């Protein structure tokens, strides 16, 4: 998966990552742009030196998995003049989630320096919802699941922009 993201990024191939897709984009950027060779998700490697994807704080004490992950609709503020803002045409959206792991904010400044920026965050600024490569025509990842809100007669705006 990481090699596929590298190929898309290096060859200007349109790419939209959903949930794990965003997380793989983050891992790829950490390894290949920031040169953190051991970067990974704590879901895959608990002892990674660079946990660019880590367990959400409210998930750390959960031992009964079931329906305890981040589920349901959550708000997201979109940064102006980004691909995300072009896609949505508004600055506050609500999207459905289903996960336990998140982008580790500790690395956001490093990512921004190489043109991979958080362009959508929770209203409190604590959770990354959207990231995009600024020097790429369309390479965007989201932590949520836009397919849950897409319909044949009303496709999700990210899918429409992706196809366009």
C-alpha positions in Angstrom: 0.0 0.0 0.0 2.8 2.4 0.9 4.5 1.7 -2.5 1.3 2.5 -4.3 1.0 5.8 -2.5 4.7 6.6 -3.4 4.0 5.7 -7.0 0.9 8.0 -7.2 2.7 10.9 -5.4 5.9 10.7 -7.6 4.0 10.2 -10.9 1.2 12.8 -10.3 -1.5 10.2 -10.3 -4.8 11.3 -8.8 -5.3 9.6 -5.4 -8.1 9.7 -2.8 -7.5 7.9 0.5 -10.3 6.9 2.8 -9.6 6.2 6.5 -6.8 3.7 6.3 -6.0 5.3 2.9 -5.2 8.6 4.7 -3.2 6.7 7.3 -1.1 5.0 4.6 -0.5 8.4 3.0 0.8 9.6 6.3 3.1 6.6 6.8 4.4 7.1 3.2 5.1 10.8 3.6 6.9 10.1 6.9 9.1 7.4 5.5 9.9 9.0 2.1 9.6 12.8 2.6 10.6 13.1 6.2 13.0 10.1 6.0 11.7 8.5 9.2 12.3 5.0 7.8 10.6 3.2 10.7 7.5 5.4 10.7 4.3 3.4 11.1 0.9 3.1 12.6 0.8 1.8 16.2 -2.0 -0.4 14.9 0.7 -2.3 12.9 3.8 -1.7 15.1 3.3 -0.8 18.8 7.0 0.0 19.2 7.6 2.1 16.1 10.1 4.8 16.7 7.8 7.3 14.8 4.2 6.6 15.6 2.7 8.9 12.9 -0.6 7.1 13.4 -1.5 6.5 17.0 -4.3 5.3 19.2 -6.8 8.0 20.1 -6.5 9.2 23.7 -10.0 8.0 24.6 -9.3 4.6 23.2 -6.2 3.9 25.3 -8.1 2.4 28.3 -10.6 0.4 26.2 -10.3 -3.3 26.6 -13.7 -4.4 25.4 -13.7 -3.6 21.7 -17.2 -4.0 20.3 -18.9 -0.6 19.5 -16.3 1.5 21.4 -14.5 3.0 18.5 -15.0 6.5 17.2 -18.4 6.0 15.5 -20.9 8.3 14.0 -21.0 11.8 12.6 -18.5 14.4 13.6 -17.9 18.0 12.5 -14.8 19.1 10.6 -13.5 22.6 9.8 -12.0 23.0 6.4 -9.1 25.3 5.6 -9.9 27.9 2.9 -8.2 27.7 -0.5 -7.6 24.0 -0.4 -8.7 21.1 -2.5 -11.0 20.1 0.3 -12.6 23.6 0.3 -13.0 23.4 -3.5 -14.7 20.0 -3.2 -17.1 20.9 -0.4 -17.7 24.6 -1.1 -18.1 25.3 2.6 -16.0 25.5 5.7 -17.8 23.3 8.1 -18.9 19.7 7.2 -20.1 16.6 9.1 -18.8 13.2 8.2 -19.2 9.6 9.5 -16.3 7.8 11.3 -15.4 4.3 12.2 -11.9 4.0 13.7 -9.6 3.9 16.7 -6.4 5.4 15.3 -5.6 9.0 14.3 -2.9 11.1 12.8 -0.4 12.0 15.4 -0.4 15.8 15.7 3.2 15.8 16.9 4.3 15.3 13.3 2.0 17.9 11.6 4.6 20.7 11.5 7.1 18.3 9.8 4.5 17.3 7.3 3.6 20.9 6.5 7.3 21.6 5.7 7.2 19.0 2.9 3.8 20.2 1.5 1.6 17.6 3.2 -0.9 19.6 5.2 -3.9 19.1 7.4 -6.7 20.9 5.6 -9.6 19.7 7.7 -9.6 19.3 11.5 -12.1 18.9 14.3 -13.5 22.2 15.6 -11.3 21.9 18.7 -8.3 21.4 16.5 -7.3 18.1 18.1 -8.2 15.6 15.4 -6.9 15.6 11.8 -9.8 14.8 9.4 -8.3 15.7 6.0 -4.7 16.0 4.7 -3.6 16.9 1.2 -0.4 17.2 -0.8 -0.2 20.8 -1.8 2.1 20.2 -4.8 -0.1 17.6 -6.4 -3.1 18.1 -8.6 -5.3 15.8 -6.5 -3.9 13.7 -3.7 -6.1 13.9 -0.6 -6.8 11.6 2.3 -9.7 11.7 4.8 -10.0 10.0 8.2 -13.7 9.5 7.7 -15.9 7.5 5.4 -17.5 9.6 2.6 -19.0 6.5 1.0 -21.4 6.3 3.9 -23.0 9.6 2.8 -22.8 9.1 -1.0 -25.9 8.1 -3.0 -26.2 7.2 -6.8 -28.3 10.3 -7.4 -26.2 12.5 -5.0 -22.6 11.5 -5.0 -20.4 12.7 -2.2 -18.5 16.0 -3.2 -15.1 14.3 -2.7 -16.0 11.6 -5.2 -17.3 14.1 -7.7 -14.1 16.2 -7.4 -12.0 13.0 -7.6 -13.7 11.9 -10.9 -13.5 15.5 -12.3 
